[in-house]
């Protein structure tokens, strides 16, 4: 589940999310990526910004697809 700040208004609190555990601290690393990119969205038009923020959050924190082979990220589209 998502416990960060950047995407708290975009992602559901109860959503199962995929975290890349090949990173030393995956939740913090992915939060940092989202936070860094979030600031760049200020240059996007206000008309497109909500969709861009949603895409950023869903691409950085992909839904998890649990399977018998282990968790895997669901494609964004």
PyMOL Python script that loads the backbone (N, CA, C, O; Angstrom):
from pymol import cmd

cmd.read_pdbstr("""\
ATOM      1  N   UNK A   1       0.837  -1.183   0.000  1.00  0.00           N
ATOM      2  CA  UNK A   1       0.000   0.000   0.000  1.00  0.00           C
ATOM      3  C   UNK A   1       0.883   1.248   0.000  1.00  0.00           C
ATOM      4  O   UNK A   1       2.049   1.208   0.391  1.00  0.00           O
ATOM      5  N   UNK A   2       0.296   2.344  -0.446  1.00  0.00           N
ATOM      6  CA  UNK A   2       1.048   3.594  -0.535  1.00  0.00           C
ATOM      7  C   UNK A   2       1.015   4.325   0.795  1.00  0.00           C
ATOM      8  O   UNK A   2      -0.052   4.548   1.366  1.00  0.00           O
ATOM      9  N   UNK A   3       2.201   4.699   1.287  1.00  0.00           N
ATOM     10  CA  UNK A   3       2.311   5.422   2.556  1.00  0.00           C
ATOM     11  C   UNK A   3       3.057   6.740   2.392  1.00  0.00           C
ATOM     12  O   UNK A   3       3.453   7.352   3.384  1.00  0.00           O
ATOM     13  N   UNK A   4       3.251   7.181   1.159  1.00  0.00           N
ATOM     14  CA  UNK A   4       4.005   8.404   0.910  1.00  0.00           C
ATOM     15  C   UNK A   4       3.137   9.647   0.953  1.00  0.00           C
ATOM     16  O   UNK A   4       1.982   9.612   1.375  1.00  0.00           O
ATOM     17  N   UNK A   5       3.726  10.748   0.503  1.00  0.00           N
ATOM     18  CA  UNK A   5       3.041  12.035   0.521  1.00  0.00           C
ATOM     19  C   UNK A   5       2.721  12.568  -0.867  1.00  0.00           C
ATOM     20  O   UNK A   5       1.643  13.118  -1.088  1.00  0.00           O
ATOM     21  N   UNK A   6       3.647  12.409  -1.798  1.00  0.00           N
ATOM     22  CA  UNK A   6       3.518  13.042  -3.109  1.00  0.00           C
ATOM     23  C   UNK A   6       2.240  12.627  -3.829  1.00  0.00           C
ATOM     24  O   UNK A   6       1.548  13.475  -4.394  1.00  0.00           O
ATOM     25  N   UNK A   7       1.924  11.360  -3.818  1.00  0.00           N
ATOM     26  CA  UNK A   7       0.781  10.840  -4.586  1.00  0.00           C
ATOM     27  C   UNK A   7      -0.422  10.500  -3.717  1.00  0.00           C
ATOM     28  O   UNK A   7      -1.314   9.775  -4.158  1.00  0.00           O
ATOM     29  N   UNK A   8      -0.461  11.008  -2.498  1.00  0.00           N
ATOM     30  CA  UNK A   8      -1.538  10.617  -1.572  1.00  0.00           C
ATOM     31  C   UNK A   8      -2.930  11.011  -2.055  1.00  0.00           C
ATOM     32  O   UNK A   8      -3.911  10.360  -1.697  1.00  0.00           O
ATOM     33  N   UNK A   9      -3.033  12.071  -2.866  1.00  0.00           N
ATOM     34  CA  UNK A   9      -4.342  12.479  -3.380  1.00  0.00           C
ATOM     35  C   UNK A   9      -4.671  11.833  -4.720  1.00  0.00           C
ATOM     36  O   UNK A   9      -5.740  12.070  -5.282  1.00  0.00           O
ATOM     37  N   UNK A  10      -3.755  11.019  -5.227  1.00  0.00           N
ATOM     38  CA  UNK A  10      -3.952  10.366  -6.524  1.00  0.00           C
ATOM     39  C   UNK A  10      -4.184   8.868  -6.350  1.00  0.00           C
ATOM     40  O   UNK A  10      -5.070   8.296  -6.985  1.00  0.00           O
ATOM     41  N   UNK A  11      -3.391   8.235  -5.491  1.00  0.00           N
ATOM     42  CA  UNK A  11      -3.467   6.785  -5.306  1.00  0.00           C
ATOM     43  C   UNK A  11      -4.395   6.435  -4.147  1.00  0.00           C
ATOM     44  O   UNK A  11      -4.463   7.152  -3.148  1.00  0.00           O
ATOM     45  N   UNK A  12      -5.098   5.336  -4.297  1.00  0.00           N
ATOM     46  CA  UNK A  12      -5.945   4.849  -3.201  1.00  0.00           C
ATOM     47  C   UNK A  12      -5.056   4.326  -2.072  1.00  0.00           C
ATOM     48  O   UNK A  12      -4.043   3.676  -2.326  1.00  0.00           O
ATOM     49  N   UNK A  13      -5.426   4.602  -0.866  1.00  0.00           N
ATOM     50  CA  UNK A  13      -4.644   4.143   0.292  1.00  0.00           C
ATOM     51  C   UNK A  13      -4.635   2.620   0.409  1.00  0.00           C
ATOM     52  O   UNK A  13      -3.679   2.050   0.934  1.00  0.00           O
ATOM     53  N   UNK A  14      -5.681   1.958  -0.070  1.00  0.00           N
ATOM     54  CA  UNK A  14      -5.771   0.506   0.077  1.00  0.00           C
ATOM     55  C   UNK A  14      -5.302  -0.254  -1.165  1.00  0.00           C
ATOM     56  O   UNK A  14      -5.461  -1.473  -1.238  1.00  0.00           O
ATOM     57  N   UNK A  15      -4.730   0.448  -2.137  1.00  0.00           N
ATOM     58  CA  UNK A  15      -4.286  -0.203  -3.372  1.00  0.00           C
ATOM     59  C   UNK A  15      -3.043  -1.051  -3.108  1.00  0.00           C
ATOM     60  O   UNK A  15      -2.159  -0.659  -2.346  1.00  0.00           O
ATOM     61  N   UNK A  16      -2.990  -2.215  -3.748  1.00  0.00           N
ATOM     62  CA  UNK A  16      -1.778  -3.025  -3.707  1.00  0.00           C
ATOM     63  C   UNK A  16      -0.819  -2.473  -4.748  1.00  0.00           C
ATOM     64  O   UNK A  16      -1.162  -2.383  -5.927  1.00  0.00           O
ATOM     65  N   UNK A  17       0.374  -2.106  -4.319  1.00  0.00           N
ATOM     66  CA  UNK A  17       1.342  -1.492  -5.216  1.00  0.00           C
ATOM     67  C   UNK A  17       2.578  -2.365  -5.344  1.00  0.00           C
ATOM     68  O   UNK A  17       2.941  -3.099  -4.426  1.00  0.00           O
ATOM     69  N   UNK A  18       3.214  -2.271  -6.503  1.00  0.00           N
ATOM     70  CA  UNK A  18       4.451  -2.997  -6.757  1.00  0.00           C
ATOM     71  C   UNK A  18       5.623  -2.111  -6.360  1.00  0.00           C
ATOM     72  O   UNK A  18       5.719  -0.967  -6.804  1.00  0.00           O
ATOM     73  N   UNK A  19       6.509  -2.634  -5.527  1.00  0.00           N
ATOM     74  CA  UNK A  19       7.728  -1.926  -5.160  1.00  0.00           C
ATOM     75  C   UNK A  19       8.910  -2.711  -5.689  1.00  0.00           C
ATOM     76  O   UNK A  19       8.971  -3.931  -5.540  1.00  0.00           O
ATOM     77  N   UNK A  20       9.847  -2.015  -6.303  1.00  0.00           N
ATOM     78  CA  UNK A  20      11.015  -2.630  -6.914  1.00  0.00           C
ATOM     79  C   UNK A  20      12.036  -2.946  -5.823  1.00  0.00           C
ATOM     80  O   UNK A  20      12.826  -2.086  -5.437  1.00  0.00           O
ATOM     81  N   UNK A  21      12.015  -4.171  -5.335  1.00  0.00           N
ATOM     82  CA  UNK A  21      12.881  -4.548  -4.227  1.00  0.00           C
ATOM     83  C   UNK A  21      14.314  -4.819  -4.649  1.00  0.00           C
ATOM     84  O   UNK A  21      15.118  -5.276  -3.836  1.00  0.00           O
ATOM     85  N   UNK A  22      14.651  -4.545  -5.908  1.00  0.00           N
ATOM     86  CA  UNK A  22      16.063  -4.583  -6.292  1.00  0.00           C
ATOM     87  C   UNK A  22      16.755  -3.299  -5.826  1.00  0.00           C
ATOM     88  O   UNK A  22      17.983  -3.216  -5.839  1.00  0.00           O
ATOM     89  N   UNK A  23      15.976  -2.306  -5.420  1.00  0.00           N
ATOM     90  CA  UNK A  23      16.521  -1.067  -4.860  1.00  0.00           C
ATOM     91  C   UNK A  23      16.724  -1.251  -3.358  1.00  0.00           C
ATOM     92  O   UNK A  23      15.978  -2.002  -2.730  1.00  0.00           O
ATOM     93  N   UNK A  24      17.719  -0.580  -2.766  1.00  0.00           N
ATOM     94  CA  UNK A  24      17.977  -0.745  -1.332  1.00  0.00           C
ATOM     95  C   UNK A  24      16.781  -0.387  -0.445  1.00  0.00           C
ATOM     96  O   UNK A  24      16.502  -1.100   0.519  1.00  0.00           O
ATOM     97  N   UNK A  25      16.085   0.678  -0.744  1.00  0.00           N
ATOM     98  CA  UNK A  25      14.920   1.097   0.035  1.00  0.00           C
ATOM     99  C   UNK A  25      13.840   1.499  -0.965  1.00  0.00           C
ATOM    100  O   UNK A  25      13.677   2.685  -1.251  1.00  0.00           O
ATOM    101  N   UNK A  26      13.100   0.527  -1.500  1.00  0.00           N
ATOM    102  CA  UNK A  26      12.225   0.794  -2.643  1.00  0.00           C
ATOM    103  C   UNK A  26      11.139   1.841  -2.414  1.00  0.00           C
ATOM    104  O   UNK A  26      10.884   2.657  -3.300  1.00  0.00           O
ATOM    105  N   UNK A  27      10.504   1.840  -1.265  1.00  0.00           N
ATOM    106  CA  UNK A  27       9.437   2.824  -1.046  1.00  0.00           C
ATOM    107  C   UNK A  27       9.995   4.242  -1.056  1.00  0.00           C
ATOM    108  O   UNK A  27       9.421   5.131  -1.685  1.00  0.00           O
ATOM    109  N   UNK A  28      11.101   4.457  -0.367  1.00  0.00           N
ATOM    110  CA  UNK A  28      11.705   5.793  -0.337  1.00  0.00           C
ATOM    111  C   UNK A  28      12.271   6.180  -1.694  1.00  0.00           C
ATOM    112  O   UNK A  28      12.159   7.335  -2.104  1.00  0.00           O
ATOM    113  N   UNK A  29      12.880   5.226  -2.397  1.00  0.00           N
ATOM    114  CA  UNK A  29      13.463   5.519  -3.709  1.00  0.00           C
ATOM    115  C   UNK A  29      12.381   5.911  -4.709  1.00  0.00           C
ATOM    116  O   UNK A  29      12.548   6.872  -5.460  1.00  0.00           O
ATOM    117  N   UNK A  30      11.282   5.176  -4.722  1.00  0.00           N
ATOM    118  CA  UNK A  30      10.198   5.486  -5.649  1.00  0.00           C
ATOM    119  C   UNK A  30       9.511   6.797  -5.259  1.00  0.00           C
ATOM    120  O   UNK A  30       9.090   7.554  -6.134  1.00  0.00           O
ATOM    121  N   UNK A  31       9.395   7.069  -3.978  1.00  0.00           N
ATOM    122  CA  UNK A  31       8.824   8.338  -3.516  1.00  0.00           C
ATOM    123  C   UNK A  31       9.719   9.499  -3.963  1.00  0.00           C
ATOM    124  O   UNK A  31       9.222  10.543  -4.387  1.00  0.00           O
ATOM    125  N   UNK A  32      11.036   9.313  -3.865  1.00  0.00           N
ATOM    126  CA  UNK A  32      11.974  10.353  -4.295  1.00  0.00           C
ATOM    127  C   UNK A  32      11.835  10.621  -5.795  1.00  0.00           C
ATOM    128  O   UNK A  32      11.836  11.775  -6.224  1.00  0.00           O
ATOM    129  N   UNK A  33      11.716   9.555  -6.589  1.00  0.00           N
ATOM    130  CA  UNK A  33      11.530   9.730  -8.034  1.00  0.00           C
ATOM    131  C   UNK A  33      10.262  10.523  -8.327  1.00  0.00           C
ATOM    132  O   UNK A  33      10.273  11.445  -9.143  1.00  0.00           O
ATOM    133  N   UNK A  34       9.181  10.164  -7.664  1.00  0.00           N
ATOM    134  CA  UNK A  34       7.913  10.868  -7.885  1.00  0.00           C
ATOM    135  C   UNK A  34       8.018  12.324  -7.436  1.00  0.00           C
ATOM    136  O   UNK A  34       7.529  13.223  -8.120  1.00  0.00           O
ATOM    137  N   UNK A  35       8.646  12.554  -6.305  1.00  0.00           N
ATOM    138  CA  UNK A  35       8.783  13.914  -5.774  1.00  0.00           C
ATOM    139  C   UNK A  35       9.617  14.783  -6.713  1.00  0.00           C
ATOM    140  O   UNK A  35       9.291  15.949  -6.936  1.00  0.00           O
ATOM    141  N   UNK A  36      10.681  14.222  -7.257  1.00  0.00           N
ATOM    142  CA  UNK A  36      11.539  14.959  -8.179  1.00  0.00           C
ATOM    143  C   UNK A  36      10.785  15.319  -9.450  1.00  0.00           C
ATOM    144  O   UNK A  36      10.853  16.457  -9.915  1.00  0.00           O
ATOM    145  N   UNK A  37      10.073  14.361 -10.010  1.00  0.00           N
ATOM    146  CA  UNK A  37       9.328  14.603 -11.248  1.00  0.00           C
ATOM    147  C   UNK A  37       8.131  15.519 -11.007  1.00  0.00           C
ATOM    148  O   UNK A  37       7.760  16.297 -11.887  1.00  0.00           O
ATOM    149  N   UNK A  38       7.523  15.433  -9.820  1.00  0.00           N
ATOM    150  CA  UNK A  38       6.339  16.241  -9.491  1.00  0.00           C
ATOM    151  C   UNK A  38       6.629  17.725  -9.675  1.00  0.00           C
ATOM    152  O   UNK A  38       5.796  18.464 -10.199  1.00  0.00           O
ATOM    153  N   UNK A  39       7.809  18.160  -9.242  1.00  0.00           N
ATOM    154  CA  UNK A  39       8.181  19.563  -9.369  1.00  0.00           C
ATOM    155  C   UNK A  39       8.264  20.021 -10.815  1.00  0.00           C
ATOM    156  O   UNK A  39       8.017  21.190 -11.114  1.00  0.00           O
ATOM    157  N   UNK A  40       8.607  19.113 -11.706  1.00  0.00           N
ATOM    158  CA  UNK A  40       8.696  19.449 -13.126  1.00  0.00           C
ATOM    159  C   UNK A  40       7.316  19.682 -13.740  1.00  0.00           C
ATOM    160  O   UNK A  40       7.212  20.311 -14.793  1.00  0.00           O
ATOM    161  N   UNK A  41       6.268  19.190 -13.105  1.00  0.00           N
ATOM    162  CA  UNK A  41       4.920  19.323 -13.657  1.00  0.00           C
ATOM    163  C   UNK A  41       4.361  20.734 -13.510  1.00  0.00           C
ATOM    164  O   UNK A  41       3.311  21.044 -14.072  1.00  0.00           O
ATOM    165  N   UNK A  42       5.044  21.582 -12.770  1.00  0.00           N
ATOM    166  CA  UNK A  42       4.592  22.974 -12.662  1.00  0.00           C
ATOM    167  C   UNK A  42       4.637  23.677 -14.013  1.00  0.00           C
ATOM    168  O   UNK A  42       3.904  24.641 -14.234  1.00  0.00           O
ATOM    169  N   UNK A  43       5.487  23.204 -14.915  1.00  0.00           N
ATOM    170  CA  UNK A  43       5.584  23.791 -16.245  1.00  0.00           C
ATOM    171  C   UNK A  43       4.530  23.305 -17.211  1.00  0.00           C
ATOM    172  O   UNK A  43       4.421  23.824 -18.321  1.00  0.00           O
ATOM    173  N   UNK A  44       3.750  22.317 -16.810  1.00  0.00           N
ATOM    174  CA  UNK A  44       2.681  21.764 -17.649  1.00  0.00           C
ATOM    175  C   UNK A  44       1.441  22.646 -17.500  1.00  0.00           C
ATOM    176  O   UNK A  44       1.190  23.189 -16.424  1.00  0.00           O
ATOM    177  N   UNK A  45       0.682  22.787 -18.559  1.00  0.00           N
ATOM    178  CA  UNK A  45      -0.516  23.631 -18.493  1.00  0.00           C
ATOM    179  C   UNK A  45      -1.473  23.116 -17.419  1.00  0.00           C
ATOM    180  O   UNK A  45      -1.535  21.916 -17.153  1.00  0.00           O
ATOM    181  N   UNK A  46      -2.203  24.024 -16.816  1.00  0.00           N
ATOM    182  CA  UNK A  46      -3.132  23.644 -15.749  1.00  0.00           C
ATOM    183  C   UNK A  46      -4.220  22.707 -16.259  1.00  0.00           C
ATOM    184  O   UNK A  46      -4.803  21.949 -15.484  1.00  0.00           O
ATOM    185  N   UNK A  47      -4.491  22.756 -17.544  1.00  0.00           N
ATOM    186  CA  UNK A  47      -5.481  21.859 -18.144  1.00  0.00           C
ATOM    187  C   UNK A  47      -4.980  20.412 -18.136  1.00  0.00           C
ATOM    188  O   UNK A  47      -5.758  19.485 -17.914  1.00  0.00           O
ATOM    189  N   UNK A  48      -3.692  20.224 -18.376  1.00  0.00           N
ATOM    190  CA  UNK A  48      -3.109  18.877 -18.472  1.00  0.00           C
ATOM    191  C   UNK A  48      -2.520  18.371 -17.157  1.00  0.00           C
ATOM    192  O   UNK A  48      -2.285  17.172 -17.010  1.00  0.00           O
ATOM    193  N   UNK A  49      -2.282  19.256 -16.210  1.00  0.00           N
ATOM    194  CA  UNK A  49      -1.572  18.884 -14.984  1.00  0.00           C
ATOM    195  C   UNK A  49      -2.229  17.743 -14.204  1.00  0.00           C
ATOM    196  O   UNK A  49      -1.507  16.849 -13.763  1.00  0.00           O
ATOM    197  N   UNK A  50      -3.553  17.714 -14.004  1.00  0.00           N
ATOM    198  CA  UNK A  50      -4.136  16.586 -13.254  1.00  0.00           C
ATOM    199  C   UNK A  50      -3.874  15.233 -13.920  1.00  0.00           C
ATOM    200  O   UNK A  50      -3.566  14.256 -13.238  1.00  0.00           O
ATOM    201  N   UNK A  51      -3.994  15.173 -15.234  1.00  0.00           N
ATOM    202  CA  UNK A  51      -3.733  13.912 -15.939  1.00  0.00           C
ATOM    203  C   UNK A  51      -2.257  13.547 -15.861  1.00  0.00           C
ATOM    204  O   UNK A  51      -1.916  12.375 -15.703  1.00  0.00           O
ATOM    205  N   UNK A  52      -1.383  14.538 -15.969  1.00  0.00           N
ATOM    206  CA  UNK A  52       0.057  14.279 -15.891  1.00  0.00           C
ATOM    207  C   UNK A  52       0.440  13.773 -14.502  1.00  0.00           C
ATOM    208  O   UNK A  52       1.257  12.861 -14.379  1.00  0.00           O
ATOM    209  N   UNK A  53      -0.138  14.351 -13.470  1.00  0.00           N
ATOM    210  CA  UNK A  53       0.152  13.902 -12.101  1.00  0.00           C
ATOM    211  C   UNK A  53      -0.359  12.482 -11.871  1.00  0.00           C
ATOM    212  O   UNK A  53       0.316  11.670 -11.239  1.00  0.00           O
ATOM    213  N   UNK A  54      -1.538  12.188 -12.378  1.00  0.00           N
ATOM    214  CA  UNK A  54      -2.084  10.843 -12.246  1.00  0.00           C
ATOM    215  C   UNK A  54      -1.193   9.827 -12.959  1.00  0.00           C
ATOM    216  O   UNK A  54      -0.898   8.763 -12.414  1.00  0.00           O
ATOM    217  N   UNK A  55      -0.770  10.154 -14.168  1.00  0.00           N
ATOM    218  CA  UNK A  55       0.107   9.256 -14.922  1.00  0.00           C
ATOM    219  C   UNK A  55       1.431   9.060 -14.192  1.00  0.00           C
ATOM    220  O   UNK A  55       1.920   7.935 -14.092  1.00  0.00           O
ATOM    221  N   UNK A  56       2.010  10.130 -13.688  1.00  0.00           N
ATOM    222  CA  UNK A  56       3.269  10.037 -12.950  1.00  0.00           C
ATOM    223  C   UNK A  56       3.133   9.093 -11.761  1.00  0.00           C
ATOM    224  O   UNK A  56       3.970   8.212 -11.569  1.00  0.00           O
ATOM    225  N   UNK A  57       2.098   9.270 -10.973  1.00  0.00           N
ATOM    226  CA  UNK A  57       1.919   8.444  -9.776  1.00  0.00           C
ATOM    227  C   UNK A  57       1.654   6.987 -10.126  1.00  0.00           C
ATOM    228  O   UNK A  57       2.190   6.085  -9.482  1.00  0.00           O
ATOM    229  N   UNK A  58       0.839   6.756 -11.132  1.00  0.00           N
ATOM    230  CA  UNK A  58       0.531   5.377 -11.500  1.00  0.00           C
ATOM    231  C   UNK A  58       1.692   4.692 -12.211  1.00  0.00           C
ATOM    232  O   UNK A  58       1.793   3.465 -12.175  1.00  0.00           O
ATOM    233  N   UNK A  59       2.563   5.451 -12.851  1.00  0.00           N
ATOM    234  CA  UNK A  59       3.746   4.864 -13.488  1.00  0.00           C
ATOM    235  C   UNK A  59       4.834   4.580 -12.451  1.00  0.00           C
ATOM    236  O   UNK A  59       5.538   3.574 -12.548  1.00  0.00           O
ATOM    237  N   UNK A  60       4.971   5.458 -11.466  1.00  0.00           N
ATOM    238  CA  UNK A  60       5.995   5.277 -10.433  1.00  0.00           C
ATOM    239  C   UNK A  60       5.576   4.220  -9.422  1.00  0.00           C
ATOM    240  O   UNK A  60       6.397   3.416  -8.980  1.00  0.00           O
ATOM    241  N   UNK A  61       4.314   4.223  -9.062  1.00  0.00           N
ATOM    242  CA  UNK A  61       3.771   3.265  -8.098  1.00  0.00           C
ATOM    243  C   UNK A  61       2.724   2.411  -8.812  1.00  0.00           C
ATOM    244  O   UNK A  61       1.520   2.615  -8.654  1.00  0.00           O
ATOM    245  N   UNK A  62       3.207   1.458  -9.593  1.00  0.00           N
ATOM    246  CA  UNK A  62       2.303   0.622 -10.379  1.00  0.00           C
ATOM    247  C   UNK A  62       1.496  -0.302  -9.481  1.00  0.00           C
ATOM    248  O   UNK A  62       1.968  -0.748  -8.436  1.00  0.00           O
ATOM    249  N   UNK A  63       0.263  -0.583  -9.909  1.00  0.00           N
ATOM    250  CA  UNK A  63      -0.541  -1.568  -9.202  1.00  0.00           C
ATOM    251  C   UNK A  63       0.184  -2.903  -9.235  1.00  0.00           C
ATOM    252  O   UNK A  63       0.877  -3.218 -10.202  1.00  0.00           O
ATOM    253  N   UNK A  64       0.025  -3.675  -8.191  1.00  0.00           N
ATOM    254  CA  UNK A  64       0.668  -4.977  -8.095  1.00  0.00           C
ATOM    255  C   UNK A  64      -0.281  -6.057  -8.599  1.00  0.00           C
ATOM    256  O   UNK A  64      -1.477  -6.040  -8.310  1.00  0.00           O
ATOM    257  N   UNK A  65       0.267  -6.981  -9.344  1.00  0.00           N
ATOM    258  CA  UNK A  65      -0.485  -8.118  -9.850  1.00  0.00           C
ATOM    259  C   UNK A  65       0.062  -9.364  -9.165  1.00  0.00           C
ATOM    260  O   UNK A  65       0.986  -9.994  -9.682  1.00  0.00           O
ATOM    261  N   UNK A  66      -0.496  -9.736  -7.998  1.00  0.00           N
ATOM    262  CA  UNK A  66       0.017 -10.915  -7.302  1.00  0.00           C
ATOM    263  C   UNK A  66      -0.278 -12.175  -8.102  1.00  0.00           C
ATOM    264  O   UNK A  66      -1.374 -12.344  -8.638  1.00  0.00           O
ATOM    265  N   UNK A  67       0.703 -13.046  -8.175  1.00  0.00           N
ATOM    266  CA  UNK A  67       0.514 -14.304  -8.901  1.00  0.00           C
ATOM    267  C   UNK A  67       1.301 -15.393  -8.194  1.00  0.00           C
ATOM    268  O   UNK A  67       2.033 -15.132  -7.240  1.00  0.00           O
ATOM    269  N   UNK A  68       1.139 -16.605  -8.673  1.00  0.00           N
ATOM    270  CA  UNK A  68       1.875 -17.726  -8.103  1.00  0.00           C
ATOM    271  C   UNK A  68       3.373 -17.614  -8.301  1.00  0.00           C
ATOM    272  O   UNK A  68       4.144 -18.254  -7.587  1.00  0.00           O
ATOM    273  N   UNK A  69       3.791 -16.812  -9.258  1.00  0.00           N
ATOM    274  CA  UNK A  69       5.214 -16.624  -9.533  1.00  0.00           C
ATOM    275  C   UNK A  69       5.803 -15.474  -8.727  1.00  0.00           C
ATOM    276  O   UNK A  69       7.001 -15.204  -8.818  1.00  0.00           O
ATOM    277  N   UNK A  70       4.979 -14.800  -7.947  1.00  0.00           N
ATOM    278  CA  UNK A  70       5.424 -13.649  -7.175  1.00  0.00           C
ATOM    279  C   UNK A  70       4.788 -12.382  -7.694  1.00  0.00           C
ATOM    280  O   UNK A  70       4.158 -12.391  -8.751  1.00  0.00           O
ATOM    281  N   UNK A  71       4.942 -11.303  -6.973  1.00  0.00           N
ATOM    282  CA  UNK A  71       4.324 -10.043  -7.392  1.00  0.00           C
ATOM    283  C   UNK A  71       4.957  -9.510  -8.671  1.00  0.00           C
ATOM    284  O   UNK A  71       6.154  -9.675  -8.910  1.00  0.00           O
ATOM    285  N   UNK A  72       4.138  -8.876  -9.473  1.00  0.00           N
ATOM    286  CA  UNK A  72       4.603  -8.266 -10.721  1.00  0.00           C
ATOM    287  C   UNK A  72       3.830  -6.973 -10.934  1.00  0.00           C
ATOM    288  O   UNK A  72       2.673  -6.871 -10.526  1.00  0.00           O
ATOM    289  N   UNK A  73       4.458  -5.976 -11.575  1.00  0.00           N
ATOM    290  CA  UNK A  73       3.738  -4.724 -11.826  1.00  0.00           C
ATOM    291  C   UNK A  73       2.730  -4.885 -12.951  1.00  0.00           C
ATOM    292  O   UNK A  73       3.007  -5.536 -13.959  1.00  0.00           O
ATOM    293  N   UNK A  74       1.563  -4.290 -12.773  1.00  0.00           N
ATOM    294  CA  UNK A  74       0.584  -4.244 -13.859  1.00  0.00           C
ATOM    295  C   UNK A  74       0.981  -3.114 -14.795  1.00  0.00           C
ATOM    296  O   UNK A  74       1.459  -2.077 -14.335  1.00  0.00           O
ATOM    297  N   UNK A  75       0.793  -3.292 -16.099  1.00  0.00           N
ATOM    298  CA  UNK A  75       1.072  -2.186 -17.022  1.00  0.00           C
ATOM    299  C   UNK A  75       0.152  -0.998 -16.726  1.00  0.00           C
ATOM    300  O   UNK A  75      -0.984  -1.184 -16.291  1.00  0.00           O
ATOM    301  N   UNK A  76       0.639   0.208 -16.961  1.00  0.00           N
ATOM    302  CA  UNK A  76      -0.156   1.410 -16.715  1.00  0.00           C
ATOM    303  C   UNK A  76      -1.321   1.470 -17.689  1.00  0.00           C
ATOM    304  O   UNK A  76      -2.437   1.821 -17.306  1.00  0.00           O
ATOM    305  N   UNK A  77      -1.068   1.131 -18.936  1.00  0.00           N
ATOM    306  CA  UNK A  77      -2.125   1.177 -19.954  1.00  0.00           C
ATOM    307  C   UNK A  77      -2.523  -0.222 -20.364  1.00  0.00           C
ATOM    308  O   UNK A  77      -3.400  -0.391 -21.212  1.00  0.00           O
TER     309      UNK A  77
END
""", "prot")
cmd.dss("prot")
cmd.show_as("cartoon", "prot")
cmd.util.cbc("prot")
cmd.orient("prot")
